[in-house]
Amino acid sequence: MKSRELGKHRALLGFTPQPAVRWLSPMSLARTALKVMAATVFADFGDKRELEGSFPDDPLRLDKLPVPGQPAQPPVTTRAMPTPGMGAGAPTEGPRSTPGELWLDFTADLGDGFDATYTVASLLAQESLRVDGHELPRGRVLVLGGDEVYPVASPSAYENRMVGPYRTAFPASRSPAGTPTPGESAQIPVMLALPGNHDWYDGLTSFIRTFTRQRNIGAWRTIQSRSYFAVRLTGEGPGPGRKGTPGWWLLGLDSQLGQYIDEPQLDYFYRNVTLQLQPGDAIILCVAAPVWVDADADRTGEKPNEFRQADFFEQDYLRRRFNPETGLFEPTGASVRLWLTGDLHHYSRYEEAGPEPSNPITGAARTQMITCGLGGAYLSDAHWLPKELLLPAPAGAGESSGARARARTDTDTDTDTGTGSDTGTDAPLAGRRFTRAPTIYPDQSESHLLGPRLANPFSPSWLPVRNPGFGVSMGAVHVVAALTVWTVFSAFQGESFVDALRGASTGNLPLTITVLVLAMPVLLLVVSLLARALGIATAGIVVFARGTLYQLSALAVSAAVVILIPWPRHWPDILVVLVALALVHGGGWVLGSEAFALFILATPSGEVDSWKMSGQSIEDHKGFLRIHLDADGNLTVYPLVVDTICRDWRLADNDDGARLVPESGLPAVRLLEEPITIARKGTMP
């Protein structure tokens, strides 16, 4: 059965499967706009992260999990999990793993339409996936990289779009109940979540209730107590009378709609991570958006200071730490080796460039920045991504806190960090260069072709077809505009509506039609060229003016059709008015929608430009990352994708209860590119 039929089984499933969000439908636009405005005000005047300072801040450990279902319960049960360096006597994770191994999964931008979300959740829940000759066990840790629900956060949206599908895909009966034995505990899958902008649209309230109460979502156990997290994955920290062993850390940073990182969060990371870092430690850093992509615009002030905040956190809390006794920074010896994010609904990867190629012996790559927002939301294009990035060089040790504070402020003018690659200056900027890997998803050729489908009336992705109600609303707007112009015109003529209409059709008809049809497009062309020449093409007022002229051009065509009709004299006036308005409404439905689609495609950048993909709500092309930490300290990333999601389901009863399974089985999973191996710093020969 189709997802729309599954709503009849809500009582059995415990949630109502939802269709994919139609982002440009009038109701979605209005609801999202109101939530965005409220969230923006909230971000300025009420940061809920400040309140999280009162939440428990005990360090998260995979070998000590809280009792399930007890909010803020301190870790009381020791549950050993094998990690590199634990010794030969450590218990194994199960038949699918060997001692010293750890598997993780990463997905982001989920919680949209049921078909896409449940397809990805079902794949994540499989005990193992065999892909292109690789046997890939299910991740012991599942990381949700942001935007866990669409279009805006609410308790019902989380339940119907994210929690319900994930709970059904991986039932709790597959995980030990109550207080498991040490052997069972090693099999408990853990879920960690990072909020994205859509999770923040209700002030983070629903996110906190969903992910910070140590409750199960299906068989996945949530263990975090805040909207950010830090957990040592492998290795062992130093302790009294013993020296630690370096390993891997997993960190999630909450940037709250691009705002400054709050003090409670910085304090949490300083105590639980910064003070614990040791030479050789490697870090996986999850952020809510690929802030590195807009590093140039961020440096010049065209974008918010999102990248500068991530850079500040990496430099002053991960690469080095402040010593209050000396008043200087000292190196930690740790480094971020892998950045993970979603937000942009495609796959891309940037690798740090250097004088030497990636290690040819181990196959280990340098620091990677990976965007994988394929968890369920609409597909985004990727061909526009810059081929090279220039990011700030690592900060030096020995600086005072005051010097670093001044340097942090100076990033606004870019006097010391050297961000950006095309600055228009002659002096080269120092920094770390990252180059884009050749593999993107959707690929270069397909990505170029996706956007124009929004304006193709013969495509199922055409704007008014994909967004129910849009064409009707646009037609209504055209009717209101036509009535306004018609009223003014007839008033000047001193005639009734119908007489003014008949008079227009008996005058100099060719001139009237020519002026109507050509005046607005010519004016639109002039405005567009002038705005581009003055460098203000993306200014809000210019974008609004262009959109208005596009609609006036479409309305002019409808008006020309109405004028050209030889209205019979015996028709009642009311009938003439109704038929004329019906024609205008139909013209607005078709021509107005097409004009709006062309307006989106012709907008060079910004929020309007992003509508060319969100307006299509493409549900296929989904995926996630499966990550392997081996006993040697190497990390390998497997980018996995499915080109077509499941759309037909059936209810199946088994010992897990009622479950939904695809009629034709799960789709084939393929490896998007060759696995990327990253060596922990200091282990490469």
C-alpha positions in Angstrom: 0.0 0.0 0.0 1.0 3.6 -0.5 2.1 5.9 2.3 -1.2 7.8 2.1 -3.1 4.6 2.9 -1.0 3.9 5.9 -2.8 6.6 7.9 -5.7 4.2 8.3 -3.4 2.0 10.5 -2.4 4.8 12.9 -3.7 2.9 15.9 -1.6 -0.2 15.0 1.6 1.8 14.1 1.4 4.4 16.8 2.0 7.3 14.4 0.6 8.7 11.2 2.9 8.4 8.1 3.3 11.8 6.5 3.8 12.8 2.8 6.9 14.8 1.8 6.7 18.5 2.7 5.6 20.6 -0.2 7.8 23.6 0.5 6.1 26.1 -1.8 2.5 25.3 -1.0 0.8 28.3 0.6 0.2 26.6 3.9 3.8 25.4 4.2 5.2 28.8 3.2 3.0 30.6 5.8 3.7 28.2 8.6 7.4 28.0 8.0 7.7 31.8 7.7 5.9 32.4 11.0 8.1 29.9 12.7 11.3 31.3 11.2 10.4 34.8 12.4 9.6 33.5 15.9 12.8 31.5 16.0 14.9 34.5 14.9 13.4 36.7 17.7 14.0 33.8 20.1 17.6 33.5 19.0 18.2 37.2 19.7 16.4 37.4 23.1 16.2 33.9 24.5 18.9 31.3 24.0 17.7 27.9 25.5 21.3 26.7 25.4 21.9 29.0 28.4 19.3 27.0 30.3 21.0 23.8 29.4 23.8 24.9 31.7 21.7 23.5 34.6 21.3 20.1 32.9 23.6 17.2 33.9 27.0 17.5 32.4 28.6 14.2 33.2 30.9 13.0 30.4 29.2 10.5 28.1 30.8 7.1 28.0 29.9 4.1 25.8 31.0 1.7 28.6 28.6 3.3 31.1 25.1 4.0 30.0 22.3 5.4 32.1 19.3 3.3 33.1 16.8 3.6 30.2 13.8 5.9 30.7 15.2 7.9 33.6 15.8 11.5 32.6 19.1 12.9 33.9 19.9 9.5 35.5 23.6 9.4 36.3 25.5 6.4 34.7 25.2 3.6 37.3 25.7 0.5 35.2 29.1 -0.5 33.9 28.7 -1.8 30.4 32.0 -2.7 28.8 32.4 -2.1 25.1 35.6 -3.2 23.3 37.8 -0.4 22.2 41.3 -0.4 20.8 43.8 -0.7 23.6 41.5 -2.5 26.1 43.4 -5.7 26.0 42.7 -9.3 25.0 40.3 -9.9 27.8 37.7 -7.4 26.7 34.3 -8.8 25.7 33.3 -8.7 22.1 30.5 -6.7 20.7 28.9 -9.7 19.1 29.4 -12.1 16.2 29.5 -9.3 13.7 32.5 -7.5 15.2 35.9 -8.3 16.5 37.6 -6.9 19.6 39.0 -3.4 19.0 36.5 -2.5 16.3 33.7 0.1 16.4 31.1 0.9 13.7 29.2 4.2 13.5 26.5 5.5 11.2 25.9 9.1 10.3 22.8 10.6 8.6 21.3 14.0 8.6 18.2 15.9 7.3 15.7 13.2 8.0 12.1 13.4 9.3 10.5 14.5 6.1 8.2 12.2 3.9 7.6 8.7 5.2 8.8 6.9 2.2 12.3 8.4 2.1 12.7 8.6 5.9 11.6 5.0 6.5 13.7 3.7 3.6 16.9 5.1 5.2 15.8 4.1 8.7 15.2 0.5 7.5 18.7 0.3 6.0 20.3 1.7 9.1 18.5 -0.9 11.2 19.7 -3.9 9.1 22.1 -6.1 11.0 24.6 -5.8 8.2 24.8 -4.6 4.6 26.8 -6.2 1.9 27.8 -3.5 -0.6 30.2 -3.9 -3.5 32.0 -6.7 -1.8 32.2 -5.0 1.7 30.5 -6.5 4.7 29.3 -3.5 6.7 27.8 -4.2 10.2 25.2 -1.9 11.7 26.7 1.0 13.6 27.0 0.7 17.3 26.5 4.5 17.4 24.0 6.4 15.2 24.7 10.1 14.8 21.8 12.3 13.5 23.5 15.4 12.1 20.7 17.9 12.3 17.2 18.7 11.0 15.6 15.7 12.5 12.1 17.0 11.6 10.5 19.1 8.9 9.1 21.6 8.2 9.1 22.9 11.8 9.7 21.2 15.1 6.7 20.2 17.3 5.8 17.1 19.3 3.5 15.7 16.7 6.0 16.4 13.9 8.7 14.5 15.7 6.4 11.6 16.5 5.0 11.3 12.9 8.0 12.1 10.8 11.0 10.8 12.8 10.4 8.9 16.0 7.6 6.7 14.7 9.4 5.6 11.5 12.7 4.9 13.3 10.9 3.1 16.2 9.1 0.9 13.7 12.1 0.2 11.5 14.2 -1.0 14.5 11.8 -2.2 17.3 12.9 -2.1 20.9 12.5 -5.9 21.2 15.8 -6.1 19.3 17.6 -4.5 22.2 18.1 -5.8 25.8 15.3 -4.6 28.1 15.8 -3.3 31.6 19.3 -3.7 33.0 21.2 -6.0 30.6 24.1 -8.2 31.5 27.6 -6.9 30.5 27.5 -9.3 27.5 24.1 -8.0 26.3 25.0 -4.3 27.0 27.7 -4.3 24.3 25.0 -4.8 21.7 22.9 -1.7 22.7 22.9 0.7 19.8 23.3 4.4 20.9 21.7 7.4 19.2 23.2 10.9 19.4 21.5 13.9 17.8 22.6 17.4 16.9 19.9 20.1 16.3 19.7 21.9 12.9 17.8 25.0 12.1 14.5 23.3 11.7 14.9 21.7 15.2 15.4 25.2 16.6 12.1 26.6 15.1 10.3 25.8 18.4 13.1 27.1 20.5 14.6 23.5 20.8 11.8 22.4 23.2 10.7 19.3 21.2 14.3 18.3 20.5 15.2 18.4 24.2 12.2 16.3 25.1 13.0 13.8 22.4 16.7 13.2 22.7 17.9 14.2 26.2 15.8 12.0 28.5 17.7 8.7 28.1 14.8 7.0 26.4 14.7 4.5 23.6 13.7 5.3 20.1 13.0 1.8 19.0 16.2 -0.2 19.9 18.4 2.9 19.8 19.2 4.3 23.2 19.4 8.1 23.6 22.1 9.0 26.2 22.9 12.7 25.8 21.7 15.3 28.3 22.1 18.4 26.2 21.7 19.5 22.6 25.5 18.9 22.1 27.6 16.0 23.0 31.1 14.6 23.5 32.1 11.0 23.8 35.5 9.2 23.6 35.1 6.4 21.1 38.5 4.7 21.4 41.6 5.0 23.4 41.8 5.8 27.1 42.3 9.1 28.9 45.1 9.6 31.4 44.3 8.9 35.0 46.1 8.8 38.4 49.3 6.9 38.1 48.7 5.9 34.5 49.3 7.3 31.0 46.5 7.4 28.6 46.4 6.0 25.1 45.3 8.3 22.2 42.2 7.5 20.3 39.2 9.0 18.6 36.6 11.4 19.9 33.1 12.2 18.6 31.9 15.7 19.2 28.6 17.5 18.3 28.5 21.3 18.3 25.2 23.2 18.6 25.5 26.5 16.7 21.9 27.6 17.2 20.9 29.3 14.0 24.5 30.6 13.4 24.7 32.4 16.8 27.8 32.6 19.0 28.6 29.5 20.9 27.1 29.9 24.4 29.3 29.8 27.5 27.7 26.7 29.2 28.5 24.8 26.0 32.0 26.0 25.9 32.4 25.2 29.6 31.0 21.7 28.9 33.5 21.0 26.2 36.4 22.5 28.1 35.9 20.3 31.1 34.9 17.1 29.3 37.1 17.3 26.2 39.7 20.1 26.2 41.3 19.1 29.5 41.2 15.4 28.5 42.8 15.7 25.1 46.3 14.3 24.7 48.9 14.2 21.9 47.7 11.8 19.1 44.0 12.2 19.8 41.9 12.5 16.7 38.4 14.1 16.6 35.3 13.6 14.5 33.5 17.0 14.7 29.8 17.2 13.8 28.4 20.6 13.0 24.9 21.6 11.9 25.8 23.1 8.5 28.8 23.0 6.1 30.1 26.4 7.2 33.3 25.9 5.3 31.5 26.2 1.9 30.7 29.9 2.6 34.0 30.7 4.3 34.8 33.5 1.8 31.4 35.2 2.2 31.7 34.7 6.0 35.0 36.5 6.0 33.8 39.4 4.0 30.7 39.9 6.1 28.2 38.7 3.4 27.1 35.8 5.7 26.7 35.4 9.4 29.8 34.5 11.4 29.1 30.7 11.4 32.5 29.7 10.1 34.4 31.9 12.4 32.7 30.3 15.4 33.5 26.8 14.2 37.1 27.9 13.6 37.3 29.5 17.0 36.1 26.3 18.7 38.5 24.1 16.8 41.5 26.3 17.5 41.0 27.3 21.1 39.2 24.2 22.5 40.6 21.3 20.4 44.0 22.2 19.0 45.1 24.1 22.1 43.9 24.9 25.6 44.3 27.9 27.8 46.6 27.5 30.8 45.3 29.9 33.5 48.6 29.7 35.5 50.7 31.0 32.6 48.0 33.0 30.9 49.0 31.4 27.6 47.7 28.7 25.2 49.4 25.4 25.0 48.9 22.7 22.3 46.8 19.7 23.0 48.4 17.5 20.4 45.0 16.6 19.1 43.4 17.5 15.8 40.1 17.4 14.0 40.5 14.7 11.3 36.9 14.5 10.1 34.2 17.1 9.9 30.6 15.8 9.3 27.5 17.8 8.5 24.2 17.8 6.7 21.9 20.9 6.0 22.7 20.8 2.3 20.8 17.7 1.0 23.5 16.2 -1.2 26.9 14.5 -0.8 30.2 16.3 -1.1 33.7 15.9 0.3 36.6 18.3 0.7 40.1 17.0 1.4 42.9 19.0 2.9 45.6 19.7 0.3 49.3 19.6 1.0 52.7 19.3 -0.6 52.5 15.5 -0.4 49.7 13.3 -1.7 47.6 11.2 0.7 49.7 8.3 2.2 50.2 5.8 -0.7 51.1 3.0 1.7 48.2 3.0 4.1 45.8 4.7 1.7 45.1 7.2 4.5 43.7 10.5 3.5 44.2 13.9 5.1 41.6 15.8 7.1 38.2 15.4 5.4 35.1 17.7 5.4 32.0 15.7 4.4 28.5 16.9 3.8 25.9 14.1 3.7 22.4 15.4 4.1 20.6 12.5 2.4 18.6 11.2 5.3 15.1 11.9 4.0 14.6 15.5 3.0 14.3 16.8 -0.6 17.4 16.5 -2.8 19.7 19.5 -3.4 21.9 20.2 -6.4 25.7 20.1 -5.9 27.4 21.4 -9.1 27.8 24.9 -7.7 30.1 24.0 -4.9 33.5 25.7 -5.0 36.4 23.5 -6.2 38.8 24.9 -3.6 38.5 26.4 -0.1 41.1 28.4 1.8 40.5 28.2 5.5 42.5 29.7 8.4 45.8 28.2 9.4 46.0 26.6 12.9 46.5 29.0 15.7 50.0 29.0 17.3 50.8 28.2 20.9 52.1 30.7 23.3 49.5 33.4 22.7 47.8 35.1 25.6 44.0 35.0 25.9 43.9 38.7 25.1 45.8 38.2 21.9 43.5 35.5 20.8 40.5 37.5 21.7 41.8 40.4 19.5 42.6 37.9 16.7 39.0 36.5 17.0 37.6 40.1 16.6 40.0 40.8 13.7 38.4 38.0 11.7 35.7 40.5 10.8 38.2 42.4 8.7 40.3 39.3 7.8 43.6 40.8 9.0 45.1 37.7 10.5 43.2 34.6 9.6 43.5 34.6 5.8 40.1 33.0 5.0 38.8 33.0 1.5 40.5 32.3 -1.8 39.3 35.1 -4.1 39.7 38.3 -2.2 40.6 40.6 -5.0 43.9 41.5 -3.3 47.4 40.8 -4.6 48.9 39.4 -1.4 48.4 35.6 -1.0 46.6 34.5 2.1 48.1 31.9 4.4 45.9 29.0 5.5 44.8 25.5 4.9 43.6 24.6 1.4 40.9 22.1 0.8 40.0 20.7 -2.6 36.7 19.2 -3.5 36.7 15.5 -4.3 35.5 14.7 -7.9 32.5 12.6 -6.6 29.4 14.5 -5.7 25.8 13.3 -5.4 23.8 14.0 -7.4 26.7 14.0 -10.0 27.7 17.0 -12.0 25.6 16.3 -15.1 22.5 15.3 -13.2 22.8 18.2 -10.8 22.8 20.7 -13.7 19.5 19.3 -15.0 17.6 19.1 -11.8 16.8 22.8 -11.2 15.1 23.6 -14.5 12.5 20.8 -14.0 10.7 23.2 -11.7 9.7 25.3 -14.7 9.0 22.3 -17.0 5.1 22.0 -17.4 5.6 18.4 -18.7 7.6 17.3 -15.6 6.0 15.9 -12.4 8.3 18.4 -10.6 6.6 21.4 -12.2 6.0 24.0 -9.5 2.2 24.1 -9.3 1.9 20.3 -9.7 4.4 19.5 -7.0 3.0 22.1 -4.6 -0.7 21.7 -4.2 -2.5 25.0 -3.8 0.2 27.1 -5.3 -1.4 27.6 -8.7 -4.8 28.3 -7.1 -3.3 30.9 -4.8 -1.3 32.5 -7.6 -4.5 32.7 -9.7 -6.3 34.4 -6.8 -3.4 37.0 -6.5 -3.8 37.7 -10.2 -7.6 38.1 -9.9 -7.1 40.7 -7.1 -4.4 42.5 -9.1 -6.6 42.5 -12.2 -9.6 43.8 -10.3 -7.5 46.6 -8.8 -6.1 47.7 -12.2 -9.6 47.3 -13.8 -11.2 49.4 -11.2 -8.7 52.2 -11.6 -8.8 52.1 -15.4 -12.7 52.2 -15.6 -12.8 55.0 -13.0 -10.5 57.1 -15.2 -12.7 56.3 -18.2 -15.9 57.1 -16.2 -17.3 53.8 -17.4 -18.5 50.5 -15.9 -16.2 47.5 -15.8 -17.8 45.9 -18.8 -17.9 49.1 -20.9 -14.3 49.8 -20.1 -13.4 46.2 -21.2 -15.4 46.5 -24.5 -13.8 49.9 -25.1 -10.3 48.5 -24.8 -11.1 45.8 -27.3 -12.4 48.3 -29.9 -9.6 50.8 -29.7 -6.1 50.5 -31.3 -5.9 46.8 -30.6 -2.4 46.0 -31.9 -0.9 48.8 -30.0 -2.7 47.9 -26.8 -1.7 44.3 -27.0 1.9 45.2 -27.8 2.2 47.5 -24.9 0.6 45.0 -22.5 2.7 42.0 -23.6 6.1 43.7 -24.1 6.2 46.6 -21.5 6.7 44.5 -18.4 9.4 42.1 -19.9 11.3 45.0 -21.2 11.2 46.7 -17.8 12.2 43.5 -16.2 15.2 43.2 -18.5 16.3 46.7 -17.7 16.0 46.3 -14.0 17.9 43.0 -14.1 20.8 44.4 -16.2 21.0 47.6 -14.1 21.0 45.7 -10.8 23.7 43.4 -12.1 25.8 46.3 -13.3 25.5 48.0 -9.9 26.2 44.8 -8.0 22.9 44.8 -6.2 21.3 41.8 -7.9 20.8 40.0 -4.6 19.5 42.9 -2.6 16.1 42.2 -1.1 14.3 45.1 -2.7 15.7 44.2 -6.1 14.7 40.5 -5.7 11.2 41.6 -4.7 11.0 44.1 -7.7 12.0 41.3 -10.1 9.5 38.9 -8.7 6.7 41.5 -9.1 7.7 42.3 -12.7 7.6 38.6 -13.5 4.1 38.3 -12.2 3.0 41.5 -14.0 4.4 40.1 -17.2 2.2 37.0 -16.8 -0.8 39.1 -15.8 -0.3 41.2 -19.0 -0.6 38.1 -21.1 -3.9 37.1 -19.4 -5.2 40.7 -19.8 -4.3 40.6 -23.5 -6.3 37.4 -23.9 -9.3 38.9 -22.2 -9.1 42.0 -24.4 -8.9 40.0 -27.6 -12.1 38.1 -26.9 -15.1 39.5 -28.9 -17.5 39.7 -25.9 -21.1 39.1 -27.2 -23.4 42.1 -26.6 -26.3 40.0 -25.4 -24.2 38.6 -22.5 -25.2 39.9 -19.1 -22.5 42.1 -17.5 -22.1 39.8 -14.6 -21.4 36.9 -16.9 -18.7 38.9 -18.7 -17.1 39.8 -15.4 -17.1 36.2 -14.1 -15.7 34.8 -17.4 -13.0 37.4 -17.6 -11.9 36.8 -14.0 -12.0 33.0 -14.6 -9.6 33.5 -17.5 -7.4 35.7 -15.4 -7.4 33.1 -12.6 -6.5 30.4 -15.1 -3.7 32.5 -16.5 -2.4 33.1 -13.0 -2.6 29.4 -12.2 -0.5 28.5 -15.3 1.4 31.6 -16.4 1.8 33.0 -12.9 3.2 29.7 -11.7 5.5 29.4 -14.6 6.6 33.0 -14.2 7.4 32.4 -10.5 9.4 29.3 -11.4 11.4 31.2 -14.0 11.9 34.0 -11.4 13.4 31.4 -9.0 15.7 29.9 -11.7 16.9 33.4 -12.7 17.7 34.5 -9.2 21.5 34.1 -8.8 21.8 33.2 -5.1 20.2 33.4 -1.7 17.0 32.0 -0.2 15.0 32.3 -3.4 17.6 30.4 -5.4 17.3 27.5 -3.0 13.6 27.2 -3.8 14.4 25.6 -7.2 15.2 22.3 -5.4 13.0 22.6 -2.3 10.0 23.3 -4.6 10.4 20.0 -6.3 10.6 17.8 -3.1 12.6 15.1 -4.9 12.4 12.0 -2.6 14.7 9.7 -4.4 18.6 9.7 -4.1 19.1 9.0 -0.4 22.0 7.8 1.7 24.1 7.8 4.8 27.7 7.2 6.0 28.9 4.0 7.6 32.1 4.5 9.5 34.6 1.9 10.7 37.2 2.4 13.5 39.6 -0.5 13.4 42.1 -1.8 16.0 45.0 0.0 14.3 43.4 3.4 14.9 42.4 4.0 11.3 39.0 5.3 10.4 37.3 4.3 7.1 34.2 6.1 5.7 31.8 4.3 3.4 29.4 6.7 1.6 26.3 4.6 0.8 23.4 5.7 -1.4 20.2 4.3 -2.9 19.0 5.9 -6.1 15.4 5.0 -5.7 13.5 4.8 -2.4 10.6 2.4 -1.5 7.1 3.5 -2.1 5.0 0.4 -1.6 4.6 -1.2 1.8 2.8 -4.0 3.6 2.1 -4.7 7.2 3.9 -7.7 8.6 3.3 -9.4 11.9 6.2 -11.1 13.7 7.6 -11.3 17.2 8.5 -7.6 16.9 4.9 -6.7 16.5 3.3 -4.9 13.5 6.0 -3.7 11.1 6.1 -2.1 7.7 8.2 -3.9 5.1 8.7 -2.9 1.4 6.7 -5.0 -1.0 9.7 -5.6 -3.3 12.4 -5.6 -0.6 14.8 -2.9 0.3 16.4 -1.0 -2.6 19.9 -1.9 -3.7 22.6 0.0 -1.8 25.7 1.1 -3.6 29.0 2.6 -2.6 29.1 6.2 -3.9 32.9 6.4 -4.0 35.8 4.3 -2.8 36.1 4.1 1.0 38.0 7.0 2.5 40.5 5.9 5.1 41.8 8.5 7.6 44.7 7.6 9.8 44.7 9.0 13.4 47.3 11.7 13.5 50.7 10.3 14.4 50.0 6.7 13.2 50.9 7.2 9.5 54.4 5.9 8.7 
